[in-house]
Amino acid sequence: MKYSRRLEGVDYSATIDISDRVKRMKAAGRDVISMAAARPDFDAPAAVRRATSEAVLGGAYSGYSESRGLLELREAVSEHLYRWSGVEYDPESEVLITVGQREGLSLALGALVDPGDPVLVPDPGWLTYRSTVALAGGRPVSFGFCAEDDYRPRVGDLRRGIEGGARVTIINTPANPTGTVFSRSELESIRDLTEQCGATVITDEIYAPFTYDGHRHISPAAIEGMRDRTLVTGAVSKAWAMTGWRVGFAAGPSGLIDRMLMIHQHLVSCACTFAQKGAVVALREEHDTLSSMARSYLARRDILAEGMASLRGIEFNVPRGACFFFPAFPGIGMTGRELATRFLEDGDLALTPGEAFGPGGANRLRISFASTPEEMLPEVLRRMGAVLEGIRDGRD
Ligand SMILES: Cc1ncc(COP(=O)(O)O)c(C=O)c1O
């Protein structure tokens, strides 16, 4: 069989791979704690589950919805984005309901990228960006972050990418895995850089409600002059703990939304109709869920930051947003993959190797606190300390 060459730039998802290993270890009786995936441990809000069940039982939502998505959900998305970023979108023509954030990203790249086109992607960045660019036939070009300076984005890399012909850039704020929350002045620099050539910004704002220490999420679309060159993507997956609903959204200029719709119709027809009914309730009514999850993530972050500060051999930035630490292990001389194997095999602690997030993630590990409750964190810290000590003892 001859397989497509496009797949050469695509990887299996490292987090799904680790989750499968964890399942096998648990089935064999090992007490593994997984901090590999970004799957919230909360339940979807009760009102959302009720609304979804009623939509299923009532029978009226078993068919395809309008391909753009239920109008009431597009209206709810538009209200939500206005509340969070102050940007207005017409639910009729500027909003598309997608199958999770991922589909929105794929559709946008499918609509914007020609074979061989360079696309700027964050490095380290969510592993799906590179693969999705490759699937669209594009060529991922990295822009980096400055680990010594609290993971601020390297705007010079973006400039070089634009000068090298990139006409699409992906921004993720708050960012996975670095916890970077882009500042207004960084976004203004990106606006200035992309303005002349009219480059499009695809922004992934799935972690928007999770920012800490007074840092606030700012959408690139809210920067003056950016709205009509920016596609906002998001989902109910993380913020409302609804990963399995597979409902996301994209909002942007109608010309781009129409072209994405063309692909969406052939690919999936529409997002799951009764799941969309649940998403309406999440977006319209569940504002307290967002703040209580954010409070809980902040408490977890603080416990981990304090505990890790007293461990030897680990260096980290305290994340300003999202739900990840991305530490380095100076002096240990192991790759992220080797470290992840040691933590899993010797410490029963599943973490994601930094290499999965691009070359900029080398020799690091991503620690997700999305799914580990506060009461388990002392045990997590104990296991981390024991593994690091074991590695050091093996060398002395
Ligand atoms: C930055 C980022 N965007 C998007 C997603 C996935 O979103 P969805 O499940 O809605 O497709 C993830 C999942 O880990 C993520 O980390």
Ligand as a Chemical Component Dictionary entry (heavy atoms), coordinates in Angstrom:
data_LIG
# 
_chem_comp.id                   LIG 
_chem_comp.type                 NON-POLYMER 
_chem_comp.pdbx_formal_charge   0 
_chem_comp.three_letter_code    LIG 
# 
loop_
_chem_comp_atom.comp_id 
_chem_comp_atom.atom_id 
_chem_comp_atom.alt_atom_id 
_chem_comp_atom.type_symbol 
_chem_comp_atom.charge 
_chem_comp_atom.model_Cartn_x 
_chem_comp_atom.model_Cartn_y 
_chem_comp_atom.model_Cartn_z 
_chem_comp_atom.pdbx_ordinal 
LIG C1 C1 C 0 -3.782  24.189 23.517 1  
LIG C2 C2 C 0 -4.837  23.157 23.245 2  
LIG N1 N1 N 0 -5.764  23.395 22.299 3  
LIG C3 C3 C 0 -6.714  22.478 22.022 4  
LIG C4 C4 C 0 -6.784  21.276 22.705 5  
LIG C5 C5 C 0 -7.839  20.261 22.345 6  
LIG O1 O1 O 0 -9.103  20.780 22.282 7  
LIG P1 P1 P 0 -10.358 19.869 21.880 8  
LIG O2 O2 O 0 -10.389 18.689 22.794 9  
LIG O3 O3 O 0 -11.507 20.810 22.081 10 
LIG O4 O4 O 0 -10.197 19.482 20.460 11 
LIG C6 C6 C 0 -5.835  20.986 23.679 12 
LIG C7 C7 C 0 -5.852  19.673 24.369 13 
LIG O5 O5 O 0 -4.985  19.278 25.066 14 
LIG C8 C8 C 0 -4.846  21.955 23.965 15 
LIG O6 O6 O 0 -3.919  21.735 24.915 16 
# 
loop_
_chem_comp_bond.comp_id 
_chem_comp_bond.atom_id_1 
_chem_comp_bond.atom_id_2 
_chem_comp_bond.value_order 
_chem_comp_bond.pdbx_ordinal 
LIG C1 C2 SING 1  
LIG C2 N1 SING 2  
LIG C2 C8 DOUB 3  
LIG N1 C3 DOUB 4  
LIG C3 C4 SING 5  
LIG C4 C5 SING 6  
LIG C4 C6 DOUB 7  
LIG C5 O1 SING 8  
LIG O1 P1 SING 9  
LIG P1 O2 DOUB 10 
LIG P1 O3 SING 11 
LIG P1 O4 SING 12 
LIG C6 C7 SING 13 
LIG C6 C8 SING 14 
LIG C7 O5 DOUB 15 
LIG C8 O6 SING 16 
# 
